[in-house]
Amino acid sequence: MATSEDVARFRENYVEEVNAAWLYRVAADIEEDEAVAGVYLRLAETEERHADLWADRLRDAGEEVPSADPSSRSRVLGWLAKRWGVGVLSNVMASTERAGRTMYDNQPEAAGTSLPADERSHAVILDALRRESAAAPGNGGVRGGVLARLEGRHRAVGGNALRAAVLGANDGLVSNTSLVMGIAGASFAADAVLLTGLAGLLAGAISMALGEWLSVQSSRELNQAQIATERAEILEMPEAEAEELALIYQAKGMSQEEAERAAADIMSDPDAFLDTMVREELGIDPDELGGSAWQAAGTSFALFSLGAIVPVIPFFWLAGGAAVALSLTLAGFALFGLGATTALITGTGIARTGTRSLLLGLIAAGVTYGIGSVLGVTVG
């Protein structure tokens, strides 16, 4: 016997599916690319089947089924899409599907149906379409060369690695320069400044390494769990997964016939099928699983240490104002250099970005030096 909470949930599910189906049909009408329009139509048909399921649940509970008319919000989105292009809808629907990809996982009525898998599939397909909408000319739809552009997004790995290296070294440099200047401002002896700087280096580097290890390891474990879920779905619903793969290929620019043929060919090899679904649906490289946690931790430790050692170096053999001046000079050169390297990555002006990095780092050092001076006088 359905409770009042169940009925409210059935009604909410029905309304959401009706609105999603209506918006997909609007997108199909606007989209100029026939292959992509076909994807939208098939998504609409799936949402309509979902709506029928919840309508049946409402009837079984003796409740009236709400109107199948779209909501005011959907009508406004449809109007905007007709005026400004299907990209408006692809962005909104991608966000909606991404947020609702697990909405049916814990609903008992969805057990044994394709509802959970359908929602996850829609999130993947809409995300691919959204990315292409941003890059495509005209009305915001997907155009030729989609597959090449989508696959090309993986080529930025080197730039991302360089950016991470710069940020890691910059963290160590700024934080330890500020720490050293704070201790120096308090008029502690050179030995105390040196000890504090080395302690800050080790503490910061270990913290960064541990955080990076936990982050990468958690990502690897999540990826492994997602792969296990995908393997189970392939075993339980191979036809639904093959249809999902075909839709993904259509979203990448293939015709429906080509996409279905490619999916059928891949489906004939279970290992290749799993590998392809993991890569295409989940965006996971099963050979990497997000990288090595130990390598990431070691790299993070080394990069932070590389930046953090710079302001400490003069205190190995100097003391007083000379050590402070040389420490700031070395840190200033390093700050400008890291800023300039960032400019090479982002394509901004080297002088402007380097100077900005230098000024911000020196301001941070100046603030901590001033605080250290005040505390030093107070303690004295």
N, C-alpha and C positions, 0 to 999 in steps of 0.2 A: 504494500500500500504506500503510495507516494505521499510524503509529508508536504506541508506548505513550503518548506525550504526547497524540497525537490522540485516542486512545481515552479517556483520562482526561478530556479536554475535552468529548468527545461525551457522556460519562456525566454530567459536571457540568451541561452544558447541559440534558440531558434531565430531571435531577432538579429543576433550577430551574424549568423550564417546567411540570412536573407539579405542583409546589407552588403556583406562581402560578395555574394553572388551578383548582386545588382551592379556593384562597382566594377567587378571583373568584366561584365558584359559591356559596360560603358567603355572600359579600356579597350576591349576588343573592337568596338565600333570606331574608336578614334585611331587606333594603331594602324599605321600605313603598311607595315611589314606583315604580310599574310601569315608567315610562319609564327611570328610572335603573337599575332591576333589569335591564331589557333590555340596557342598556349593559354591565353587569357580565357578563351571559351571553355577549354577543358577544365580550367580551375573553377570557372563559374558552375559548370555542371557538377563538379565534385561538391562544391558548397551547397548546391541545391539538393543533392542527395542527403547531405548532412542535415539540412533544414527539414527535409521530409522525415528523417528519423526522429528529430525532436518534436515535430508536429504529431507523430504517432504516439510519442510518450505523453504528450499533453492530452490527446484524445483518450488514451488508456486510463489517465487519471481523472477523466470526466471534465476536463477543462477545455475552454474555448481556445482555438488557435488564433494568435494575433494576426493582424493584417499583414499581407506579404508586400505591402508598399514600403519603399525605402524610407529611412528616417530623414529628417530635415538636414542633419549633418551630411549624410550621404548625397543628398540632392545638391547641396552647396559644393561638395567636392566634385561631383559630376559636372556641375556648371563650370567650375574653375578648370577642370581638365579639358573640357571642350573649348575653353577660351585660351588656355595657356599650354596645353599639350598633355599627353599621357604621362609625362614625367612627374606631374603633380600627384597622380594616383599611385604610380609605382613607388614613390618615396613613402607616401602615407601607408599604403598597403604592406610594404616591406616592414615598416616599423610595427604595424598591427600584427602581422603574422609572426614576427620575431618575438613579440611580447606574449603571444598566445600559443607558441609552439608546444607547450606542455599543459595546456588548459584542460585536456581530456585525460591526462595520465592517471589522475586520481578519481575520475568519475566512473562509478561502477557500471553505468549503462553503456559506456564506451568499450568495456572489456570485450574482447573477441571480435571487435569491429576494426575497420581501417582508420577510424577517426584519429587516434594519436599519431599514426604514421603519416596520414594525410597532412596534418597540421605541420609536422616537422618538414615534410617535403615542400609544402607551400612556402615556408619561411626561407628555405634554400633557394627555390626558384625565384621568388620575389626579390631576394637580396641580389641575385645575379642580374635580374632585369633592372633593379634600381641603379646598380653600379653602371650599367650600360646607358641608362637614360641620361645620367649626368654627362656622359662623354659623347653622346650621339647628337648630330645636328637636327635641324628641323623641328618636329613636334615633340622631341624628347624621347622618341622610341628607339628601338634597337635597329642598327643598320648593318651593312656588310662588314666583314672582318671582325665580327664579335669574338669568335673563338680566339683569334690571335691576340686581341686586346685583353681578353680575360686571362689568358695564360701569361701575357706579358706582365701582369701585376706581380708575379713572383720574382721578377728580375731586379727588384729594388732591395734585395736582401743585403747586398754589399753596402749600399748607402745606409740602411738601417743599422748594420753592424758598426760602421764608422761613426754614426751618430751616437750610438750607445757608448762607444769607446770615449768619444769626446765628453759626453755627459758624465761618465764615470770619473774620468780624470779631473773634470771641472769640479765635481762634488768634493773630491779629496782636496783639491787646491784651495777652494774658497773656504771650506769648513776649517781646515787646519791653519790656513793663514789667519783667519779670524781668531781661532783659539790661541795661536802663538802671540798675536798682537795683544790679545787681552791679558795674557800672563805677563808679557813684556811691559805693558802699560802699568801693571801693578808693581813694577820695579823689583821683580824677583830676579835672582841671580841667573846667569846664563845657563848654569847646570840645570836649574829648575825649569827654565824655558825649554831647554833641549829635552829633558825627561818628559815634560808635559806634551811637547810636540810629537815625540815618538809614541807616547801612550795614546794620543789622539789619533795618530796614524793607524796603530794596531786596532784600537777600538772601532774606529770607523770602517776600516777595511774588513774586519771580521764581521761586523754588523751587515755591511753591504753584501759580503759573500754569503752569509747565512740567509739573508733575505732573498738573494738571487737563487740560491739552492732550493729554498722552500717554494719559491714561485715556479721555477722550472719543473721541479719534481711534482708539484701539485698539478701542473698543466699536463705532464706526462701521464699521471694517474687518471686524470679526467679523460684524456684522449683514449687511454686503454679501455676505460669503462664505456665510452661512446662506441668504440670499435666492437666491444662485446655485445652491446645492444644492437648495433647494426647487423652483426652476424646472426643474432637470434631472429631479427626481423626478416632477414633473407631466408632463413630456414622455415619460418612460419608463413610468410607471405611473399614468395618469390615473384609472383606475377605483379603484385602491387609495387614491389621494389623496381621491377623492370620498367613498369609504366612511369615510375618516378624518374628513373634514369633517362628515359626517352624525353620526358618533359624538360629535364635539365639540359639535354642536348639541343632541344628546340629553343630553349631560352638562350643558348649560345649561338644560334643562327642556323641550325640544320632544319631541313624540311621535316614534316611529320614522318614521312616514309623513311627517310634516311635515319632519323633518330630512332625509330622503332626497330629498324633493321640492325643498327649498331648495338642497341640495347639487347636484342635477341642473341646476337653473336657473342657478346660478352657474357650473357647469362649462361651460356652453354658450358663455361668454365667457372666452377664455384669459387676457386681462389681468385681468379681475375675479376670476377663479379664483385667479391667483397673488397678487393683492392680498389677497384674503380669507384664503388659507392663511397668508400671511406674518403677517397680523394675528392670526388665531385660533390657529394652531399655534405660531408662534414668539414671539408677543407683541411684534412689531416694527411700528412705524409707518414704512412705506417712505418717507413724505414727510419724516420727521425723521431717521431712522436714529440716534437717540440724541442729537440736537442738534448744534450747531455747536461744534467744538473751539476755534475762535478766540474765540467769544463766551464760552465757559466759562472760558477762560484769562484773558480780559480782566476778567470779572466777579470771578474769584478774586483776581486782582492788586489790583483796586480795593477789595474787601472787606477783604483782609488789610491793605492799606495804611491803610484807614480806621481800623481798630483799632490798628494799630501806631504811628500818628502821635500818638495821644493822650498817652502818657507823655513824648513828646519835646518837646511844645509849650513847656513852661515854660523849657527850656534855651536857647530862642532869645534870651531877654532876662534870665534870672535865673541865679544860680549858688549853690552851696553848699546849706545846709539849706533855704533858702526854695524853691529849685528842686525839691529832692527832695520837700518837703512838698506843694507844689502838684501835682507830677507824680503822687504817690500819691493825692491828693484827686481829680484828674481821672480817673485810672484807676479809683478806687473807684466814682465815679458811673457810669462807663461799664460797669464789671463788673456793678453792680446793675441797670443798665438792660438789658443783654443778658440777664441772668438773668430779669428780669421779662418780657422779650419771649419767652424760651423758655417761661415759664409760660403765656403766652397760647396758645402752640402746643400744649403738652401738656395744658393744663387743670388744672395743679397750682396751688398757692397762690403768688401773686405775691411776697408778702413772704418766704416761706420759700425759694423758688427764687432770688430775687434776692440774699438774704442769703447763701445757700450759695455762689453764684457769687462774691460779693464776698469771702467768707472764704477760699475756695480760692485766688483770685487773689492776695490779700494774703499768704497763707502762702508761695506760690511766690516772690513778690517779697521777702519777709522772708528766706527761705532764701538766695536769691542775694545779697542785700545783706550778710548775715552772712558768706557765703563770700568776697565781694569785700573785706570789711573785713579778714578774716584774711589773704587773699593780699596785700592792700595793705600791711599791717604787715610781712609776711614779706619782700616785695620791698623795702620801705623799709629 
